[in-house]
Amino acid sequence: MQSLAAEVVALEEKVLQVRSREIRLEKETGRLKEGVQQAEQQLQSSQQDRASLQATIDMLQVCQPCPCKMFMLLGIQK
């Protein structure tokens, strides 16, 4: 009878350890998901910045022969 009780206690301890590990992994997964979301937002922001800079570069290349128009397009008064 004692060995059965000891086996039950041992199994209950294993269940608690597994559940504890599961909770820890769920928390870690949540943190990792947040990190991925932040990285995706930063990537999207960087892509938007790059597109904006490329548009500015393209505009400057088109306006290169006529600097006065370039200043007007950029809102700079000479």
Secondary structure by P-SEA (a helix, b strand, c coil): caaaaaaaaaaaaaaaaaaaaaaaaaaaaaaaaaaaaaaaaaaaaaaaaaaaaaaaaaaaaaacccaaaaaaaacccc
